Amino acid sequence: MTYVFEPPPIPSLGISGETGRFPVHRIYCVGRNYAEHAREMGSDPTREPPFFFMKPADTVLPSGTDFPYPTKSNDVHHEIELVAALKSGGSNISEADALGHVFGYAVGLDMTRRDLQGEAKKTGRPWDTGKGFDLSAPCSDLVRADKVGHPSSGRIWLNVNGEVRQQGDLGDLIWSLPEMIAYLSSLFTLRPGDLIMTGTPAGVAAVKRGDVLEGGVEGIGEIRTRVV
């Protein structure tokens, strides 16, 4: 096939212990999926159904790479998350079959221009400027599910400059990963290469240039980035 200009490179993530890379298709993010975080954002976690927003695939930033503080914001927040990567997809996937579509897992950060997100919320506009900006999805290498299983519990945490900022347990997720996959697949046809960021525990807060963010998910891995 001939293109009128050279296509951009395919966004991808490394795979722990392997030379091959995982091509990223889409990045789905679930909002307010830990009860305490939902409360700190002013919502009622007992009544709110799951909702999703998206980041472009090329917002992924490898762990260990500096995170450039974005333009047009004075209030950028960190959100540590478990990331699930799909090896297959489809529509109307059942909860019973959902985990069979998972290739592996990583640790991610949903970096957020909170001031722009807040303005969008007030006016009923999309969150794209607050969530989908360049390099807003730092992510560790993937670990294969056939090596680590499918975590349903385990500590998730984020330290900023060596001090604990966020801490929770995967067992506190309001919507489990099988439920998320099943629900998402009723809205979109999921594809191989899709990433699902599963939500963040309480403790989100602003970062500043020079901050070092280090976090992880028990049994999955760790992530590190410096704000520049």
Z-matrix of the N, CA and C atoms (Angstrom, degrees):
N
C 1 1.467
C 2 1.526 1 109.42
N 3 1.310 2 116.19 1 141.13
C 4 1.453 3 122.00 2 179.03
C 5 1.525 4 109.91 3 -105.87
N 6 1.325 5 116.06 4 129.91
C 7 1.456 6 121.42 5 177.47
C 8 1.528 7 109.57 6 -108.36
N 9 1.309 8 116.28 7 156.27
C 10 1.464 9 120.03 8 -179.15
C 11 1.532 10 111.77 9 -76.44
N 12 1.319 11 117.12 10 -17.02
C 13 1.464 12 121.82 11 169.52
C 14 1.514 13 108.01 12 -151.51
N 15 1.316 14 117.46 13 165.53
C 16 1.461 15 121.73 14 -177.21
C 17 1.532 16 109.54 15 -66.20
N 18 1.349 17 117.89 16 123.54
C 19 1.465 18 119.77 17 179.11
C 20 1.532 19 110.94 18 -62.47
N 21 1.321 20 116.69 19 147.90
C 22 1.470 21 119.21 20 177.01
C 23 1.518 22 110.34 21 -65.68
N 24 1.331 23 117.59 22 156.04
C 25 1.465 24 120.17 23 178.98
C 26 1.522 25 111.51 24 -63.12
N 27 1.324 26 116.51 25 152.13
C 28 1.461 27 121.65 26 178.73
C 29 1.527 28 109.08 27 -76.04
N 30 1.336 29 119.01 28 124.21
C 31 1.471 30 120.10 29 175.93
C 32 1.528 31 109.96 30 -60.14
N 33 1.324 32 116.78 31 143.86
C 34 1.459 33 119.27 32 -177.24
C 35 1.520 34 110.84 33 -154.29
N 36 1.331 35 114.27 34 163.07
C 37 1.458 36 122.07 35 175.32
C 38 1.528 37 109.37 36 -121.12
N 39 1.325 38 115.62 37 149.47
C 40 1.441 39 119.91 38 173.08
C 41 1.521 40 111.21 39 -72.75
N 42 1.321 41 115.42 40 160.53
C 43 1.461 42 122.53 41 177.32
C 44 1.525 43 107.39 42 -120.34
N 45 1.301 44 116.56 43 125.92
C 46 1.455 45 121.73 44 -174.84
C 47 1.528 46 111.49 45 -55.19
N 48 1.342 47 116.56 46 125.53
C 49 1.452 48 122.24 47 177.01
C 50 1.508 49 115.37 48 77.67
N 51 1.334 50 118.50 49 7.76
C 52 1.457 51 121.62 50 -176.89
C 53 1.529 52 110.34 51 -131.27
N 54 1.336 53 115.60 52 158.08
C 55 1.460 54 120.56 53 177.33
C 56 1.521 55 111.93 54 -91.42
N 57 1.339 56 117.37 55 -25.20
C 58 1.457 57 120.60 56 177.86
C 59 1.516 58 111.00 57 -67.89
N 60 1.324 59 115.95 58 158.23
C 61 1.449 60 120.89 59 -178.85
C 62 1.525 61 110.75 60 -121.83
N 63 1.317 62 115.79 61 156.38
C 64 1.457 63 123.23 62 -178.41
C 65 1.528 64 108.51 63 -97.60
N 66 1.347 65 118.60 64 114.84
C 67 1.469 66 120.01 65 179.91
C 68 1.529 67 110.98 66 -75.68
N 69 1.317 68 116.34 67 133.31
C 70 1.463 69 121.23 68 -176.76
C 71 1.524 70 109.63 69 -95.43
N 72 1.338 71 115.72 70 127.71
C 73 1.467 72 121.65 71 179.80
C 74 1.524 73 111.25 72 -96.83
N 75 1.316 74 117.35 73 -62.53
C 76 1.457 75 122.74 74 176.96
C 77 1.524 76 109.17 75 -136.64
N 78 1.337 77 115.83 76 160.51
C 79 1.471 78 120.88 77 174.98
C 80 1.528 79 107.64 78 -123.34
N 81 1.332 80 115.39 79 110.51
C 82 1.470 81 121.86 80 175.78
C 83 1.529 82 108.32 81 -97.98
N 84 1.316 83 116.47 82 138.25
C 85 1.466 84 121.42 83 179.28
C 86 1.528 85 108.43 84 -126.41
N 87 1.320 86 116.04 85 132.62
C 88 1.461 87 120.18 86 176.24
C 89 1.525 88 108.69 87 -95.91
N 90 1.320 89 116.55 88 138.30
C 91 1.459 90 120.63 89 -177.71
C 92 1.514 91 112.45 90 -95.64
N 93 1.341 92 115.94 91 143.46
C 94 1.473 93 123.20 92 170.85
C 95 1.524 94 112.28 93 50.06
N 96 1.338 95 115.53 94 58.57
C 97 1.466 96 119.52 95 -175.89
C 98 1.519 97 113.12 96 -102.83
N 99 1.328 98 118.00 97 4.94
C 100 1.464 99 122.77 98 169.19
C 101 1.526 100 106.64 99 -117.90
N 102 1.324 101 117.13 100 134.21
C 103 1.459 102 120.90 101 -173.11
C 104 1.526 103 112.67 102 -56.87
N 105 1.341 104 116.96 103 -46.04
C 106 1.462 105 119.11 104 -176.88
C 107 1.523 106 111.29 105 -66.54
N 108 1.336 107 117.11 106 -36.26
C 109 1.461 108 118.74 107 177.35
C 110 1.528 109 110.26 108 -67.99
N 111 1.341 110 117.14 109 -39.69
C 112 1.465 111 119.44 110 177.34
C 113 1.527 112 110.16 111 -58.27
N 114 1.329 113 116.34 112 -42.12
C 115 1.461 114 119.81 113 -179.68
C 116 1.524 115 111.31 114 -66.52
N 117 1.348 116 117.50 115 -40.15
C 118 1.458 117 118.79 116 -178.26
C 119 1.530 118 111.53 117 -69.01
N 120 1.350 119 116.55 118 -19.87
C 121 1.456 120 120.93 119 176.33
C 122 1.524 121 112.01 120 -95.33
N 123 1.359 122 116.71 121 6.41
C 124 1.451 123 120.97 122 172.83
C 125 1.509 124 115.39 123 86.51
N 126 1.357 125 117.92 124 22.93
C 127 1.460 126 121.08 125 -178.81
C 128 1.523 127 110.81 126 -117.21
N 129 1.339 128 115.53 127 165.64
C 130 1.460 129 122.29 128 178.61
C 131 1.524 130 108.18 129 -103.63
N 132 1.347 131 118.63 130 106.85
C 133 1.460 132 120.51 131 -174.92
C 134 1.520 133 114.23 132 -70.82
N 135 1.321 134 118.40 133 -12.50
C 136 1.464 135 119.44 134 -177.33
C 137 1.524 136 111.76 135 -82.78
N 138 1.327 137 118.00 136 -13.73
C 139 1.464 138 119.83 137 -174.10
C 140 1.525 139 113.75 138 -122.91
N 141 1.307 140 118.15 139 -14.62
C 142 1.454 141 120.05 140 -172.07
C 143 1.525 142 111.34 141 -86.21
N 144 1.337 143 118.74 142 122.94
C 145 1.467 144 120.54 143 175.84
C 146 1.521 145 109.92 144 -70.44
N 147 1.333 146 118.15 145 163.10
C 148 1.471 147 119.23 146 -178.92
C 149 1.522 148 110.44 147 -65.82
N 150 1.327 149 115.90 148 144.43
C 151 1.460 150 120.23 149 172.86
C 152 1.521 151 107.99 150 -136.04
N 153 1.318 152 115.36 151 156.52
C 154 1.457 153 120.85 152 -171.60
C 155 1.523 154 110.90 153 -131.95
N 156 1.321 155 115.04 154 152.20
C 157 1.459 156 122.63 155 168.48
C 158 1.526 157 106.52 156 -135.10
N 159 1.315 158 116.89 157 172.73
C 160 1.457 159 119.69 158 -174.92
C 161 1.524 160 111.22 159 -128.50
N 162 1.320 161 114.54 160 152.92
C 163 1.457 162 123.11 161 168.87
C 164 1.527 163 107.77 162 -117.05
N 165 1.322 164 118.90 163 145.24
C 166 1.461 165 119.07 164 174.01
C 167 1.532 166 111.38 165 -60.70
N 168 1.317 167 116.01 166 150.28
C 169 1.465 168 120.22 167 -177.99
C 170 1.528 169 112.00 168 -59.46
N 171 1.332 170 117.28 169 -34.04
C 172 1.460 171 118.82 170 -175.58
C 173 1.527 172 113.72 171 -83.95
N 174 1.344 173 116.79 172 14.11
C 175 1.470 174 118.89 173 171.38
C 176 1.526 175 111.59 174 -84.87
N 177 1.342 176 119.00 175 -5.28
C 178 1.464 177 120.22 176 179.68
C 179 1.530 178 109.83 177 -64.87
N 180 1.322 179 115.12 178 139.29
C 181 1.462 180 123.37 179 -179.88
C 182 1.519 181 107.64 180 -131.32
N 183 1.339 182 119.20 181 120.88
C 184 1.465 183 120.15 182 -176.56
C 185 1.526 184 112.45 183 -62.12
N 186 1.328 185 115.88 184 142.67
C 187 1.462 186 121.00 185 174.49
C 188 1.522 187 109.51 186 -56.25
N 189 1.339 188 115.34 187 141.09
C 190 1.459 189 120.76 188 -178.49
C 191 1.512 190 112.94 189 93.40
N 192 1.335 191 116.38 190 -10.65
C 193 1.461 192 121.78 191 178.07
C 194 1.525 193 109.47 192 -93.07
N 195 1.318 194 117.03 193 142.52
C 196 1.458 195 120.88 194 178.57
C 197 1.528 196 111.11 195 -64.15
N 198 1.330 197 115.63 196 142.62
C 199 1.464 198 122.64 197 175.96
C 200 1.523 199 108.66 198 -99.43
N 201 1.341 200 118.14 199 115.33
C 202 1.462 201 119.78 200 180.00
C 203 1.527 202 111.49 201 -78.70
N 204 1.323 203 115.96 202 125.42
C 205 1.467 204 120.00 203 179.14
C 206 1.518 205 108.02 204 -59.02
N 207 1.342 206 118.38 205 126.86
C 208 1.462 207 120.50 206 -172.37
C 209 1.526 208 112.99 207 -76.84
N 210 1.325 209 114.58 208 161.71
C 211 1.459 210 121.74 209 177.62
C 212 1.532 211 110.69 210 -75.59
N 213 1.328 212 115.88 211 167.09
C 214 1.463 213 124.46 212 172.13
C 215 1.523 214 114.09 213 63.30
N 216 1.335 215 117.35 214 22.22
C 217 1.465 216 120.18 215 -179.59
C 218 1.515 217 110.35 216 -145.86
N 219 1.325 218 114.54 217 146.09
C 220 1.461 219 121.42 218 172.71
C 221 1.526 220 110.89 219 -123.27
N 222 1.339 221 116.75 220 14.62
C 223 1.465 222 120.33 221 -174.25
C 224 1.534 223 109.22 222 -150.27
N 225 1.335 224 115.83 223 73.41
C 226 1.467 225 122.01 224 -178.92
C 227 1.523 226 109.01 225 -96.01
N 228 1.334 227 116.49 226 127.01
C 229 1.460 228 122.35 227 -175.60
C 230 1.527 229 111.58 228 -110.85
N 231 1.331 230 115.44 229 153.61
C 232 1.465 231 123.42 230 172.77
C 233 1.521 232 109.84 231 -96.06
N 234 1.343 233 116.92 232 147.21
C 235 1.465 234 123.06 233 172.59
C 236 1.531 235 107.43 234 -144.22
N 237 1.325 236 117.70 235 107.80
C 238 1.464 237 122.37 236 -178.98
C 239 1.529 238 109.48 237 -81.42
N 240 1.346 239 116.98 238 138.96
C 241 1.466 240 119.73 239 -174.11
C 242 1.535 241 111.89 240 -147.67
N 243 1.324 242 115.49 241 151.13
C 244 1.455 243 121.82 242 164.06
C 245 1.524 244 107.57 243 -78.89
N 246 1.339 245 116.38 244 134.37
C 247 1.458 246 122.01 245 179.63
C 248 1.526 247 108.92 246 -114.48
N 249 1.321 248 116.95 247 130.13
C 250 1.457 249 122.32 248 174.61
C 251 1.524 250 108.90 249 -106.51
N 252 1.329 251 116.53 250 136.23
C 253 1.462 252 122.90 251 -178.51
C 254 1.521 253 109.16 252 -115.00
N 255 1.334 254 116.87 253 129.12
C 256 1.458 255 121.26 254 -174.49
C 257 1.533 256 111.65 255 -94.54
N 258 1.336 257 115.38 256 138.44
C 259 1.468 258 121.41 257 175.57
C 260 1.525 259 111.66 258 -99.55
N 261 1.313 260 116.82 259 -13.90
C 262 1.462 261 122.95 260 178.76
C 263 1.513 262 107.27 261 -153.20
N 264 1.327 263 116.70 262 171.23
C 265 1.455 264 118.78 263 -176.66
C 266 1.507 265 112.24 264 -152.46
N 267 1.333 266 114.68 265 -147.11
C 268 1.448 267 120.64 266 -178.02
C 269 1.515 268 110.86 267 138.78
N 270 1.324 269 114.78 268 -174.90
C 271 1.462 270 121.90 269 178.19
C 272 1.521 271 110.03 270 -112.31
N 273 1.331 272 115.79 271 148.36
C 274 1.466 273 122.10 272 175.89
C 275 1.525 274 112.31 273 52.24
N 276 1.312 275 114.85 274 49.07
C 277 1.467 276 121.39 275 176.75
C 278 1.523 277 108.66 276 -71.93
N 279 1.310 278 117.26 277 137.65
C 280 1.459 279 120.29 278 178.81
C 281 1.526 280 110.22 279 -79.80
N 282 1.329 281 115.68 280 154.98
C 283 1.464 282 119.33 281 176.50
C 284 1.523 283 110.83 282 -59.76
N 285 1.317 284 116.97 283 -36.35
C 286 1.465 285 120.86 284 -178.66
C 287 1.520 286 112.19 285 -63.86
N 288 1.338 287 117.12 286 -30.39
C 289 1.464 288 121.33 287 -177.40
C 290 1.524 289 113.17 288 -97.83
N 291 1.325 290 117.30 289 -6.69
C 292 1.463 291 121.23 290 -167.65
C 293 1.522 292 113.62 291 -60.00
N 294 1.318 293 117.69 292 -46.85
C 295 1.465 294 119.61 293 -174.42
C 296 1.522 295 112.14 294 -68.45
N 297 1.316 296 117.45 295 -19.04
C 298 1.456 297 120.41 296 175.82
C 299 1.510 298 113.45 297 -66.98
N 300 1.327 299 117.04 298 -13.67
C 301 1.465 300 121.69 299 178.98
C 302 1.532 301 112.32 300 -93.33
N 303 1.330 302 118.11 301 -2.67
C 304 1.464 303 121.69 302 -174.38
C 305 1.526 304 110.47 303 -89.44
N 306 1.332 305 116.14 304 123.93
C 307 1.466 306 122.68 305 175.49
C 308 1.525 307 111.12 306 -77.43
N 309 1.331 308 115.21 307 -46.18
C 310 1.457 309 119.28 308 -176.07
C 311 1.514 310 111.84 309 -176.76
N 312 1.329 311 114.25 310 -168.66
C 313 1.467 312 120.93 311 -172.63
C 314 1.524 313 110.96 312 -135.89
N 315 1.321 314 115.04 313 155.41
C 316 1.453 315 121.78 314 176.27
C 317 1.523 316 108.68 315 -145.63
N 318 1.316 317 115.29 316 174.80
C 319 1.468 318 122.50 317 174.22
C 320 1.524 319 107.10 318 -108.59
N 321 1.324 320 116.95 319 128.55
C 322 1.458 321 120.32 320 -177.37
C 323 1.511 322 113.02 321 -129.12
N 324 1.311 323 115.10 322 164.89
C 325 1.463 324 123.12 323 173.42
C 326 1.520 325 108.61 324 -122.99
N 327 1.306 326 116.17 325 123.65
C 328 1.461 327 122.38 326 173.19
C 329 1.522 328 106.44 327 -93.11
N 330 1.335 329 116.29 328 88.46
C 331 1.458 330 120.40 329 179.77
C 332 1.531 331 108.95 330 -75.44
N 333 1.330 332 115.13 331 138.59
C 334 1.471 333 120.01 332 -167.53
C 335 1.524 334 111.02 333 -136.11
N 336 1.336 335 115.75 334 127.33
C 337 1.473 336 119.35 335 169.11
C 338 1.532 337 106.45 336 -80.24
N 339 1.335 338 115.26 337 89.91
C 340 1.466 339 120.59 338 -170.03
C 341 1.525 340 111.96 339 -63.85
N 342 1.311 341 117.50 340 -34.79
C 343 1.459 342 118.74 341 179.98
C 344 1.528 343 110.84 342 -66.14
N 345 1.325 344 117.80 343 -40.86
C 346 1.459 345 120.18 344 178.48
C 347 1.525 346 111.17 345 -71.29
N 348 1.324 347 116.84 346 -36.21
C 349 1.462 348 119.57 347 175.48
C 350 1.528 349 109.82 348 -63.03
N 351 1.337 350 116.67 349 -43.50
C 352 1.461 351 120.34 350 179.74
C 353 1.512 352 112.59 351 -61.14
N 354 1.334 353 116.98 352 -40.71
C 355 1.462 354 120.25 353 177.53
C 356 1.523 355 110.64 354 -63.46
N 357 1.340 356 116.40 355 -40.65
C 358 1.464 357 120.37 356 179.70
C 359 1.529 358 111.25 357 -64.53
N 360 1.326 359 116.45 358 -40.26
C 361 1.460 360 120.07 359 178.73
C 362 1.530 361 111.09 360 -60.79
N 363 1.329 362 115.87 361 -44.22
C 364 1.466 363 120.25 362 -177.10
C 365 1.522 364 111.98 363 -62.04
N 366 1.321 365 116.73 364 -34.86
C 367 1.462 366 121.25 365 -175.55
C 368 1.526 367 112.79 366 -98.69
N 369 1.362 368 116.64 367 0.85
C 370 1.453 369 119.83 368 179.73
C 371 1.513 370 113.59 369 71.05
N 372 1.335 371 117.18 370 26.17
C 373 1.457 372 121.53 371 -178.68
C 374 1.526 373 110.89 372 -98.50
N 375 1.336 374 118.08 373 164.54
C 376 1.475 375 120.93 374 178.81
C 377 1.525 376 111.88 375 -61.71
N 378 1.335 377 115.18 376 159.90
C 379 1.460 378 121.70 377 -176.51
C 380 1.526 379 113.40 378 -91.49
N 381 1.311 380 118.80 379 6.70
C 382 1.464 381 120.86 380 -169.02
C 383 1.525 382 113.57 381 -53.21
N 384 1.325 383 117.61 382 -43.92
C 385 1.462 384 119.25 383 -177.40
C 386 1.527 385 111.75 384 -67.57
N 387 1.333 386 116.94 385 -28.06
C 388 1.454 387 120.61 386 179.37
C 389 1.512 388 113.95 387 -83.11
N 390 1.338 389 116.80 388 -27.73
C 391 1.468 390 120.57 389 -172.27
C 392 1.523 391 114.78 390 -115.95
N 393 1.332 392 118.25 391 -30.24
C 394 1.454 393 120.40 392 -168.98
C 395 1.507 394 115.02 393 -104.76
N 396 1.333 395 118.09 394 26.16
C 397 1.461 396 120.10 395 -178.17
C 398 1.534 397 111.12 396 -76.50
N 399 1.321 398 115.77 397 169.14
C 400 1.465 399 121.35 398 -175.54
C 401 1.529 400 111.75 399 -56.22
N 402 1.326 401 115.41 400 133.31
C 403 1.474 402 124.07 401 173.24
C 404 1.524 403 112.72 402 59.96
N 405 1.334 404 116.13 403 32.27
C 406 1.464 405 121.02 404 -176.95
C 407 1.525 406 113.33 405 -87.03
N 408 1.348 407 117.41 406 5.29
C 409 1.465 408 120.27 407 -177.93
C 410 1.531 409 111.66 408 -128.71
N 411 1.341 410 118.39 409 66.18
C 412 1.469 411 119.16 410 172.61
C 413 1.528 412 110.23 411 -55.74
N 414 1.327 413 117.20 412 140.49
C 415 1.461 414 119.76 413 -174.06
C 416 1.522 415 110.21 414 -152.06
N 417 1.314 416 116.16 415 139.55
C 418 1.460 417 121.79 416 176.97
C 419 1.521 418 110.08 417 -77.04
N 420 1.332 419 115.98 418 172.35
C 421 1.453 420 120.35 419 170.15
C 422 1.526 421 109.31 420 -62.49
N 423 1.313 422 115.10 421 153.47
C 424 1.457 423 121.52 422 177.00
C 425 1.524 424 111.09 423 -81.19
N 426 1.319 425 115.54 424 149.07
C 427 1.470 426 121.49 425 166.72
C 428 1.519 427 107.12 426 -115.74
N 429 1.324 428 116.23 427 138.32
C 430 1.460 429 120.66 428 -176.67
C 431 1.525 430 111.67 429 -68.64
N 432 1.332 431 115.14 430 138.73
C 433 1.461 432 119.88 431 178.32
C 434 1.520 433 111.83 432 -63.22
N 435 1.342 434 117.64 433 -30.24
C 436 1.467 435 118.70 434 -179.96
C 437 1.521 436 112.28 435 -71.98
N 438 1.337 437 116.77 436 -7.16
C 439 1.465 438 121.10 437 176.05
C 440 1.527 439 112.32 438 -103.48
N 441 1.336 440 117.76 439 -32.07
C 442 1.473 441 120.57 440 -174.98
C 443 1.517 442 113.20 441 -115.35
N 444 1.335 443 117.87 442 -5.88
C 445 1.458 444 120.06 443 -176.97
C 446 1.517 445 111.46 444 77.73
N 447 1.322 446 115.80 445 -163.74
C 448 1.460 447 122.52 446 -178.73
C 449 1.526 448 108.42 447 -117.76
N 450 1.325 449 118.33 448 100.78
C 451 1.471 450 120.62 449 -173.99
C 452 1.518 451 112.55 450 -67.74
N 453 1.319 452 116.33 451 130.33
C 454 1.467 453 121.55 452 174.05
C 455 1.529 454 110.85 453 -116.54
N 456 1.327 455 116.15 454 -4.42
C 457 1.462 456 121.80 455 175.36
C 458 1.522 457 106.92 456 -152.15
N 459 1.314 458 115.47 457 168.03
C 460 1.455 459 120.76 458 -178.74
C 461 1.515 460 110.69 459 131.28
N 462 1.316 461 115.68 460 149.12
C 463 1.462 462 122.19 461 -175.33
C 464 1.528 463 111.15 462 -68.26
N 465 1.330 464 114.99 463 138.78
C 466 1.460 465 123.20 464 170.41
C 467 1.519 466 106.84 465 -125.70
N 468 1.326 467 117.49 466 134.60
C 469 1.464 468 119.18 467 -172.81
C 470 1.529 469 110.71 468 -151.70
N 471 1.333 470 114.39 469 161.48
C 472 1.459 471 121.78 470 172.50
C 473 1.520 472 109.00 471 -143.74
N 474 1.326 473 116.03 472 128.47
C 475 1.457 474 122.86 473 173.03
C 476 1.523 475 108.87 474 -106.79
N 477 1.315 476 116.29 475 140.52
C 478 1.461 477 122.18 476 173.87
C 479 1.524 478 107.36 477 -119.15
N 480 1.321 479 115.94 478 117.45
C 481 1.469 480 122.30 479 -176.51
C 482 1.528 481 111.45 480 54.54
N 483 1.336 482 115.48 481 38.39
C 484 1.464 483 121.39 482 175.63
C 485 1.511 484 115.11 483 85.12
N 486 1.325 485 118.82 484 -2.47
C 487 1.463 486 121.82 485 -179.45
C 488 1.529 487 109.69 486 -109.43
N 489 1.345 488 115.83 487 137.42
C 490 1.460 489 120.37 488 -178.66
C 491 1.523 490 109.95 489 -65.12
N 492 1.317 491 116.13 490 125.50
C 493 1.467 492 121.39 491 179.06
C 494 1.534 493 110.87 492 -111.84
N 495 1.319 494 117.30 493 -44.27
C 496 1.463 495 121.92 494 177.49
C 497 1.523 496 109.22 495 -125.48
N 498 1.328 497 116.12 496 144.81
C 499 1.460 498 120.76 497 179.13
C 500 1.522 499 108.86 498 -158.80
N 501 1.317 500 116.69 499 135.94
C 502 1.450 501 121.48 500 178.82
C 503 1.507 502 110.16 501 -166.97
N 504 1.312 503 116.12 502 -166.13
C 505 1.462 504 122.09 503 179.40
C 506 1.519 505 108.60 504 -137.10
N 507 1.320 506 116.70 505 141.01
C 508 1.460 507 120.42 506 179.38
C 509 1.529 508 111.71 507 -59.50
N 510 1.315 509 115.71 508 -24.61
C 511 1.460 510 119.64 509 177.41
C 512 1.510 511 113.47 510 -66.84
N 513 1.350 512 117.38 511 -11.88
C 514 1.459 513 121.47 512 179.69
C 515 1.521 514 113.36 513 -90.54
N 516 1.347 515 117.12 514 1.26
C 517 1.462 516 119.20 515 178.04
C 518 1.533 517 110.56 516 -58.52
N 519 1.318 518 116.83 517 134.11
C 520 1.466 519 120.70 518 177.28
C 521 1.521 520 109.52 519 -70.48
N 522 1.331 521 116.68 520 -46.44
C 523 1.458 522 122.83 521 178.25
C 524 1.525 523 108.03 522 -111.51
N 525 1.319 524 117.47 523 122.27
C 526 1.459 525 121.90 524 -179.78
C 527 1.518 526 110.09 525 -70.76
N 528 1.334 527 116.28 526 164.02
C 529 1.455 528 119.66 527 179.02
C 530 1.530 529 112.50 528 -60.22
N 531 1.345 530 121.08 529 -44.94
C 532 1.469 531 118.78 530 176.17
C 533 1.527 532 112.82 531 -57.50
N 534 1.335 533 117.06 532 -38.39
C 535 1.461 534 119.82 533 177.75
C 536 1.529 535 111.04 534 -66.31
N 537 1.341 536 116.52 535 -40.26
C 538 1.460 537 120.03 536 179.19
C 539 1.519 538 111.49 537 -63.41
N 540 1.340 539 116.55 538 -46.11
C 541 1.461 540 120.59 539 -179.22
C 542 1.529 541 110.36 540 -62.32
N 543 1.326 542 116.38 541 -45.04
C 544 1.463 543 120.14 542 -179.75
C 545 1.526 544 110.68 543 -61.89
N 546 1.326 545 117.13 544 -45.13
C 547 1.463 546 120.74 545 -178.86
C 548 1.526 547 111.31 546 -66.49
N 549 1.340 548 116.25 547 -46.08
C 550 1.463 549 120.24 548 179.33
C 551 1.520 550 111.44 549 -58.34
N 552 1.337 551 116.09 550 -41.11
C 553 1.465 552 120.02 551 -176.06
C 554 1.520 553 112.42 552 -72.03
N 555 1.334 554 116.78 553 -10.55
C 556 1.455 555 119.64 554 172.36
C 557 1.525 556 111.56 555 -84.55
N 558 1.343 557 115.73 556 -15.17
C 559 1.461 558 121.73 557 -179.31
C 560 1.526 559 112.63 558 -103.17
N 561 1.341 560 115.76 559 -34.60
C 562 1.458 561 123.09 560 -177.25
C 563 1.530 562 108.89 561 -134.99
N 564 1.323 563 116.01 562 153.64
C 565 1.464 564 119.64 563 168.28
C 566 1.520 565 107.26 564 -81.74
N 567 1.321 566 117.16 565 110.19
C 568 1.459 567 120.95 566 -179.09
C 569 1.522 568 109.64 567 -73.20
N 570 1.344 569 115.78 568 150.26
C 571 1.457 570 122.05 569 -175.29
C 572 1.526 571 110.94 570 -130.22
N 573 1.338 572 117.36 571 156.09
C 574 1.460 573 119.15 572 169.91
C 575 1.527 574 109.37 573 -57.22
N 576 1.315 575 116.16 574 137.53
C 577 1.460 576 120.74 575 -177.82
C 578 1.509 577 114.16 576 97.68
N 579 1.335 578 117.79 577 -8.51
C 580 1.459 579 119.76 578 177.11
C 581 1.530 580 110.60 579 -70.75
N 582 1.310 581 116.15 580 140.80
C 583 1.460 582 123.14 581 172.18
C 584 1.519 583 109.02 582 -109.43
N 585 1.328 584 115.86 583 143.61
C 586 1.459 585 121.34 584 174.81
C 587 1.522 586 107.74 585 -123.36
N 588 1.330 587 116.14 586 115.63
C 589 1.463 588 121.42 587 174.19
C 590 1.526 589 106.52 588 -89.42
N 591 1.330 590 116.55 589 122.26
C 592 1.459 591 121.22 590 -161.18
C 593 1.519 592 115.61 591 -93.34
N 594 1.322 593 118.31 592 4.98
C 595 1.455 594 120.20 593 178.39
C 596 1.517 595 112.10 594 112.10
N 597 1.326 596 115.77 595 164.13
C 598 1.464 597 121.12 596 -173.31
C 599 1.522 598 111.20 597 -126.54
N 600 1.336 599 117.92 598 144.17
C 601 1.472 600 120.33 599 175.38
C 602 1.522 601 111.48 600 -75.09
N 603 1.318 602 116.04 601 175.03
C 604 1.461 603 121.90 602 -178.81
C 605 1.519 604 111.00 603 -63.84
N 606 1.327 605 114.94 604 159.57
C 607 1.461 606 120.81 605 175.61
C 608 1.507 607 114.10 606 111.16
N 609 1.340 608 118.21 607 6.80
C 610 1.461 609 119.51 608 179.07
C 611 1.523 610 109.65 609 -58.98
N 612 1.329 611 115.19 610 143.65
C 613 1.466 612 119.46 611 -177.03
C 614 1.525 613 108.91 612 -161.26
N 615 1.329 614 114.76 613 171.10
C 616 1.458 615 120.79 614 -175.92
C 617 1.525 616 111.74 615 -75.32
N 618 1.325 617 114.81 616 151.54
C 619 1.461 618 121.78 617 172.85
C 620 1.523 619 108.45 618 -114.88
N 621 1.333 620 114.96 619 162.76
C 622 1.460 621 120.41 620 175.60
C 623 1.521 622 108.74 621 -135.81
N 624 1.295 623 116.09 622 163.12
C 625 1.456 624 120.41 623 179.85
C 626 1.525 625 109.96 624 -58.82
N 627 1.324 626 115.96 625 135.40
C 628 1.452 627 121.71 626 -177.60
C 629 1.517 628 113.76 627 99.26
N 630 1.346 629 117.71 628 -18.14
C 631 1.463 630 120.70 629 178.38
C 632 1.523 631 110.38 630 -64.97
N 633 1.334 632 115.42 631 142.57
C 634 1.463 633 121.99 632 173.75
C 635 1.525 634 108.08 633 -110.88
N 636 1.315 635 116.30 634 121.28
C 637 1.467 636 123.14 635 -178.43
C 638 1.523 637 108.40 636 -104.36
N 639 1.332 638 116.45 637 123.73
C 640 1.458 639 121.99 638 178.42
C 641 1.520 640 108.12 639 -134.44
N 642 1.320 641 116.77 640 125.80
C 643 1.458 642 119.99 641 -178.12
C 644 1.502 643 111.39 642 -150.48
N 645 1.320 644 114.93 643 -179.81
C 646 1.450 645 118.26 644 -179.54
C 647 1.515 646 112.61 645 -172.04
N 648 1.315 647 113.47 646 173.56
C 649 1.452 648 123.15 647 173.49
C 650 1.521 649 106.99 648 -128.22
N 651 1.320 650 115.94 649 126.84
C 652 1.456 651 121.33 650 -177.61
C 653 1.521 652 111.25 651 -54.39
N 654 1.332 653 116.58 652 127.62
C 655 1.456 654 122.18 653 177.87
C 656 1.509 655 114.82 654 82.60
N 657 1.345 656 117.70 655 -5.46
C 658 1.463 657 121.06 656 -177.80
C 659 1.512 658 112.03 657 -112.46
N 660 1.310 659 117.74 658 -52.64
C 661 1.451 660 119.78 659 -178.98
C 662 1.507 661 111.39 660 158.03
N 663 1.335 662 113.82 661 -167.71
C 664 1.462 663 120.65 662 -176.89
C 665 1.526 664 109.97 663 -136.33
N 666 1.326 665 114.86 664 162.15
C 667 1.453 666 122.03 665 179.66
C 668 1.515 667 108.51 666 -135.12
N 669 1.339 668 115.82 667 148.67
C 670 1.454 669 121.08 668 177.98
C 671 1.524 670 109.15 669 -145.45
N 672 1.326 671 116.55 670 135.06
C 673 1.450 672 121.05 671 172.72
C 674 1.521 673 109.00 672 -151.78
N 675 1.306 674 115.76 673 155.62
C 676 1.468 675 122.75 674 178.33
C 677 1.519 676 108.04 675 -117.83
N 678 1.319 677 116.47 676 134.31
C 679 1.461 678 121.61 677 179.23
C 680 1.527 679 109.16 678 -81.71
N 681 1.330 680 116.17 679 126.21
C 682 1.469 681 119.79 680 -178.00
C 683 1.519 682 109.44 681 -128.57
